[in-house]
């Protein structure tokens, strides 16, 4: 079970690479990138199909990230998640958040028994300065006892 301490550790270990940032400004990966950046997180976009987003260099893969990146937020399509996790482990990334719609049994198996701060089954937008829908969703989870402690 994920704890609040794990979430705080992840969010405080910047910069955070974000795999799955979309070129399409209406897709969730792009909306999340924009919102989290606006709220002060230092994000490094990862997408092989775009060179930059809002003036930020976009890396084609996790393996090509700068060595000082120690946190990874995964928002990829499910069929890409395991490859991204393999690259993160090879790169030595120890803080990994797999967005709830991106996790797969294969990706989770790769992380089993690894010494990483792993966050799954959580929406990052509920945990970093939530507003509107995400604040409502967070309050619902709190009410029903599903919020990490």
C-alpha positions in Angstrom: 0.0 0.0 0.0 1.3 3.5 -0.9 1.9 5.9 1.9 1.7 9.7 2.1 5.4 9.7 2.9 6.2 7.9 -0.4 4.2 10.5 -2.3 5.9 13.4 -0.6 9.3 11.8 -1.2 8.5 11.5 -4.9 7.2 15.0 -5.3 10.2 16.5 -3.5 12.9 14.7 -5.6 12.9 17.0 -8.7 13.4 17.2 -11.5 10.8 14.6 -12.5 10.8 13.1 -15.9 7.4 12.5 -17.4 7.1 9.7 -19.9 3.9 9.8 -22.0 3.6 13.6 -22.5 1.3 13.9 -25.6 1.8 16.1 -28.5 -2.0 16.6 -28.5 -2.8 19.4 -25.9 -6.2 17.7 -25.3 -4.8 14.3 -24.2 -4.5 13.5 -20.5 -0.7 13.3 -20.6 -0.3 16.8 -22.0 -3.0 18.2 -19.7 -1.3 16.7 -16.7 2.1 18.0 -17.9 0.7 21.5 -18.3 -1.1 21.5 -14.9 1.7 20.1 -12.9 4.2 22.5 -14.5 1.9 25.4 -13.8 1.8 24.3 -10.2 5.5 24.5 -9.8 6.8 20.9 -10.5 10.0 20.9 -12.6 9.1 18.3 -15.3 11.2 16.9 -18.1 9.0 15.6 -20.9 9.7 12.3 -22.6 8.2 11.5 -26.0 10.0 10.2 -29.0 7.7 12.1 -31.4 8.3 15.7 -30.3 11.5 17.8 -29.8 10.2 20.3 -27.2 7.1 21.3 -25.3 6.7 24.9 -24.1 10.4 25.5 -24.6 11.4 22.4 -22.6 13.6 19.9 -24.4 11.6 16.7 -24.9 13.8 13.5 -24.6 13.0 10.6 -27.0 13.4 8.0 -24.2 14.1 7.5 -20.5 17.5 6.1 -21.3 18.5 9.4 -22.8 17.6 11.5 -19.8 20.3 13.5 -18.0 21.9 11.5 -15.2 20.6 13.8 -12.5 17.0 12.8 -13.1 16.1 10.4 -10.2 12.2 10.5 -10.5 9.9 9.2 -13.3 6.2 9.7 -13.7 4.8 7.2 -16.2 1.7 8.2 -18.2 2.3 6.0 -21.2 0.0 3.7 -23.0 -0.1 0.3 -21.3 1.8 -1.4 -24.1 4.8 1.0 -23.6 5.0 0.9 -19.8 7.2 -2.2 -19.3 9.8 -0.8 -21.8 9.8 2.5 -20.0 10.3 0.7 -16.6 13.2 -1.3 -18.0 14.9 1.9 -19.1 14.3 3.6 -15.8 15.8 0.7 -13.8 18.8 0.6 -16.2 19.2 4.3 -15.7 19.1 3.9 -11.9 15.9 5.9 -11.3 14.7 5.1 -7.8 11.4 7.1 -7.6 8.8 5.8 -10.0 5.1 6.7 -10.1 3.0 4.7 -12.6 -0.2 6.6 -13.2 -3.2 4.5 -12.5 -4.2 4.0 -16.1 -0.6 3.0 -17.2 0.2 0.1 -14.8 0.4 -3.4 -16.1 1.2 -6.7 -14.4 4.4 -7.0 -16.6 5.7 -3.6 -15.5 4.9 -4.3 -11.8 6.7 -7.6 -12.0 9.8 -5.8 -13.3 9.7 -3.7 -10.1 9.1 -6.5 -7.7 11.9 -6.8 -5.1 13.6 -3.7 -6.4 14.7 -0.9 -4.0 12.5 1.8 -5.5 10.0 4.2 -4.2 7.0 2.9 -6.2 3.7 4.6 -6.4 0.8 3.0 -8.2 -3.0 3.2 -8.3 -2.9 6.9 -7.5 -3.5 10.0 -9.7 -0.7 12.5 -9.3 -3.1 15.4 -9.9 -4.9 14.4 -6.7 -1.7 14.7 -4.7 0.0 17.9 -6.0 -2.0 21.0 -5.2 -5.4 19.5 -6.4 -8.1 21.7 -7.6 -11.5 21.4 -9.2 -12.3 17.7 -10.1 -9.1 16.4 -8.6 -9.7 18.1 -5.3 -13.3 16.6 -5.3 -11.9 13.2 -6.1 -9.3 13.5 -3.3 -12.0 14.4 -0.8 -14.1 11.4 -1.9 -11.1 9.1 -1.4 -10.4 10.6 2.0 -14.1 10.2 3.0 -14.2 6.6 2.0 -10.7 5.8 3.5 -8.9 5.3 0.3 -6.4 8.1 0.6 -2.8 7.1 1.5 -1.8 7.8 5.1 
